Amino acid sequence: GIDPFTMLSSGDLTSASWELVVRVDHANGEQQTEITLRVSGDLHIGGVMLKLVEQMNIAQDWSDYALWWEQKRCWLLKTHWTLDKCGVQADANLLFTPQHKM
């Protein structure tokens, strides 16, 4: 019973999956949820956001939400970019939050 995801035949790290923790601001602004996603470096930003919304299973308008990278103080707005291309790794502090807060 060897997990095929942990065994990397070629030692190719780009296909390795890892855990990314993203904090989510709720619409009411009162609380945050921490979501842990299993991602790989070739997952794109749009895919991360899709996974987050699916995992939370909350019916609300997510259209204004985007990923904010706290250490870099920047929005990850290029949804077609991969995590590798953005330089996002497991230690990134990401916040899924509305872009247009009061």
C-alpha positions as CSV (number, residue, x, y, z in Angstrom):
1,G,0.0,0.0,0.0
2,I,2.3,2.8,-1.2
3,D,0.5,6.1,-1.7
4,P,1.2,7.0,-5.4
5,F,1.2,10.7,-4.5
6,T,4.0,10.4,-2.0
7,M,6.2,8.3,-4.3
8,L,7.7,10.5,-6.9
9,S,9.3,8.3,-9.5
10,S,11.5,10.9,-11.1
11,G,12.1,13.0,-8.0
12,D,10.3,15.8,-9.8
13,L,9.2,18.2,-7.2
14,T,6.8,20.1,-9.4
15,S,4.3,17.2,-9.2
16,A,4.5,16.9,-5.4
17,S,1.5,17.9,-3.5
18,W,1.7,19.9,-0.3
19,E,-0.6,21.7,2.1
20,L,-1.5,25.3,1.7
21,V,-3.4,27.0,4.5
22,V,-5.7,29.9,3.4
23,R,-7.7,32.1,5.8
24,V,-11.1,33.1,4.6
25,D,-12.8,36.3,5.5
26,H,-16.5,35.8,5.8
27,A,-19.0,38.2,4.2
28,N,-20.0,39.6,7.5
29,G,-16.4,40.4,8.3
30,E,-16.7,39.0,11.8
31,Q,-14.9,35.8,11.6
32,Q,-12.3,33.9,9.6
33,T,-12.0,30.2,8.7
34,E,-8.8,28.4,8.1
35,I,-8.9,26.1,5.1
36,T,-6.2,23.6,4.4
37,L,-5.9,22.7,0.7
38,R,-3.9,19.9,-0.9
39,V,-2.2,21.7,-3.8
40,S,0.7,21.2,-6.2
41,G,2.9,23.9,-7.8
42,D,1.2,23.5,-11.1
43,L,-2.2,24.4,-9.8
44,H,-3.2,27.9,-10.9
45,I,-4.6,30.6,-8.7
46,G,-8.1,30.2,-10.1
47,G,-8.0,26.6,-9.2
48,V,-7.0,27.4,-5.6
49,M,-10.0,29.8,-5.4
50,L,-12.3,27.2,-6.8
51,K,-11.1,24.6,-4.3
52,L,-11.6,27.0,-1.4
53,V,-15.2,27.8,-2.5
54,E,-16.0,24.1,-3.0
55,Q,-14.6,23.2,0.4
56,M,-16.5,25.9,2.3
57,N,-19.7,25.1,0.6
58,I,-21.2,28.4,1.5
59,A,-23.7,29.9,-0.8
60,Q,-22.6,33.5,-1.2
61,D,-21.3,35.8,-4.0
62,W,-17.6,35.1,-4.2
63,S,-17.1,37.3,-7.2
64,D,-15.3,40.1,-5.4
65,Y,-13.0,37.7,-3.5
66,A,-9.3,37.3,-4.3
67,L,-6.2,35.9,-2.7
68,W,-4.1,38.4,-0.7
69,W,-0.5,37.4,0.0
70,E,0.3,38.9,3.4
71,Q,4.1,38.7,3.3
72,K,4.3,40.2,-0.1
73,R,1.4,42.6,0.4
74,C,0.0,41.9,-3.0
75,W,-3.1,40.5,-4.6
76,L,-2.7,37.2,-6.6
77,L,-5.0,38.4,-9.4
78,K,-3.5,36.5,-12.3
79,T,-5.8,33.5,-12.0
80,H,-4.1,31.6,-14.8
81,W,-0.7,31.8,-13.1
82,T,0.4,28.7,-11.3
83,L,1.5,28.7,-7.7
84,D,5.1,28.0,-8.9
85,K,5.0,31.0,-11.2
86,C,3.7,33.2,-8.3
87,G,6.3,31.8,-6.0
88,V,3.7,30.6,-3.5
89,Q,4.9,27.9,-1.2
90,A,3.6,26.1,1.9
91,D,4.8,29.0,4.1
92,A,2.7,31.6,2.3
93,N,0.2,33.5,4.4
94,L,-2.8,33.8,2.1
95,L,-6.1,35.4,2.8
96,F,-9.2,34.9,0.7
97,T,-11.0,38.2,1.1
98,P,-13.1,40.8,-0.8
99,Q,-10.9,43.2,-2.8
100,H,-13.2,46.1,-2.2
101,K,-13.6,46.3,1.6
102,M,-15.1,49.3,3.3
